[in-house]
């Protein structure tokens, strides 16, 4: 918890230097990323919006994720998190965004997507970056590691923007 709070605070400092905003589109974390960010006093200066889109229907309705993606690649996929991150940026107009979708467990895993499989995507302006992680542990541990990875990725991308400015 303390480490996640420190990451969120550092993210806020970096975004304030950039005069930029961030948004989060969350599935398996159920709002955990947004909660970590808004735990920081003054986060309203740099946090734009959080979207908790747990169902596929809400991913489509709130973030414009094409419904055919769920049938072809599934909700836990590169294509879906990239669509989620783009949708969150479009809706919120934030320069930075993160999106996550995964199998936190204890059920729901498959041979191709076992429990602990999480796709993450980051939007930085027009660019989108994504990766898959396989986190060990129980449901709470998978969710906590996902929040941490999401914030660490935002920090890396914000740091890249800072270095590009000066």
Buried (B, 14 or more C-beta within 10 A) or exposed (E): EEEBBEBBBBBBEBBEEBEBBBBBBBBBBEBBBBBBBBEBEEBEEBBBBBBBBBEBEBBBEBBBBEEEBBEEEBBBBBBBBBBBBBBBBBBBEBBBBBBBBBBBBEEBBEEEBEBBBBBBBBBBEEEBBBEBBEBEBEBEBBBBBBBBBBBBBBBEBBBEBBEEEE
